[in-house]
């Protein structure tokens, strides 16, 4: 989804394309592992996956720009009622002592 008018979005690969979007417009593109999506202005990108011919299985991920990649994790949540659960995976041999999080209304730590 484009944040500004006249945003050029490029997707490489066999199903690739180059298109121009105006603010709020979206496109749906089938991508494969290794494809790259680039734009000349900020965009919001979602990655939706699931099993072919399954009726109820789906996963929805927010994609982040490569310059934001680090040892942290971004998880946008739009829920305003109820609670949101998170599961953490620690690939290391040592215990993680603190997990920090931040929301629009607070910042905190879980120990």
N, C-alpha and C positions, 0 to 999 in steps of 0.2 A: 504494500500500500504506500503510495507516494505521499510525502508530507508537503510538497510544493508543486506548482504547475511546471510543465515542461521538464519533467524528470526522465532522463534516458536510463532505461534498465536493459542490461545485457546479460543473457544466460548463454554460456558456451555449451558445446556438446552436440550430440545428434538431434536433440529436440530443442536446440538453442534458438534464441531470437534476440532481436534488438527492437525495443518499442519505446514510445514516449507516453508517459502517464501524467495526468493532472492531479492536483491535490485530492486525496481520498479515493482515487481510482485504484483498482486492483487487477492483477492478472493471475491466472492459474497455469503453471508450467510443470510438466513431469520432468523431474531431474533424476540423475543417476549418481552414484558415489563418484566423487571427484569433480563433478560439475562445479562451476564458479558462477555466482551471481554478483554483478557489480552495478553500481549506479553513480550518476554524477551529482546527485543530491541525496539527502537522507531518505531512507525507505524503511518500512517495517516489513519483516519477512517471517513467515510461519512455515513450518515443515510438518506436513500431515502424513502419517504412515499408517499402514494396516495390512492385514493379510487379504490376498485376493480371494473372493468368493466367501468371505466371512461376513456375518450380518452385524456383529456388535463390537468388533475389535478395532480400535483406533488409538493412535497416540498423536499428540499435538505438541510441537516444540516451537519455541521462539528462537530464531537464529540471531546470533550476535556478530557484529563485524570482527574481522580477524584482529584489528588493533585493540579490541577489548579482551582478547583471550589472555588469561592468566591462571593462577592457581585458585581462583575463586569461582563462584558459580552464580549465574543470574537466573532467577525464576520469577518472571512476571506473574502476578496473581490478580485476577479481576474480581475475586469473591468479596462481597460486602457483608454477607450474612453467613454465620457459621464459622467453622474453622478450616484451615488448610493444613494438611499433613505433609511432611517432608521425610524422605529416607536418605541417609547419608552413607556413602561407601568409602571406606578408608583402605586404599591399596597398600599403605605402609605397614611396617612392622611395629611401630610405636603407636600409643594411644593419642588421639587428638584430644587435647585438654579443653579447648574452647571453640565453639562455633558461634560466629557473630552474624547478626542479620540486621537489616534496616528496612523500614517501611516508610510510607508517607507520614505516618503519625508518630513513629518511635524508632529508636535504635536500641538494641539490647544484645546480650550474650547468653548462651546456654552452656553451662559447664557440666 
